[in-house]
Structures are given as C-alpha cells and as structure tokens.
C-alpha cells in the first residue's frame, strides 16, 4: 500500500548517458523534493518519496536537472 507516497522511475538512452545523463543522479534529486531518496544505474533508476503533494514540484526539478545537461 503506497498511501500518500510516490514512486519515480527514470530511464536514459545510451546516447543520453554518453552525453552525460545519469538516471540515478536525476532520480535522487527529484525524490529529495518529495521527501525521499533513491538511485540506480546511469541508464535506469528508481526512487520513492513520502509526500505525494510535491509531485508537481519534483517534476519541475527534473526538468531543471535535465536542462542542465
């Protein structure tokens, strides 16, 4: 039962990884916004958050991080 929790999954193509993307780092930054954490490999990662009300803010953070690549 997830209740009010949220799960994030990030995948990056081989081309994106070669360009500097890292799914584990991205998902970790996004999950922090929702009060959680996680990580994983450069091409796939997952994380959880405790505050589902922060999903919109977390997704904005994802855009900021990706644009920084």
Residue, then its C-alpha position, 0 to 999 in steps of 0.5 A: x500500500x503506497x498511501x500518500x507516497x510516490x514512486x519515480x522511475x527514470x530511464x536514459x538512452x545510451x546516447x543520453x548517458x554518453x552525453x552525460x545523463x545519469x538516471x540515478x543522479x536525476x532520480x535522487x534529486x527529484x525524490x529529495x523534493x518529495x521527501x525521499x531518496x533513491x538511485x540506480x544505474x546511469x541508464x535506469x533508476x528508481x526512487x520513492x518519496x513520502x509526500x505525494x503533494x510535491x509531485x508537481x514540484x519534483x517534476x519541475x526539478x527534473x526538468x531543471x536537472x535535465x536542462x542542465x545537461 
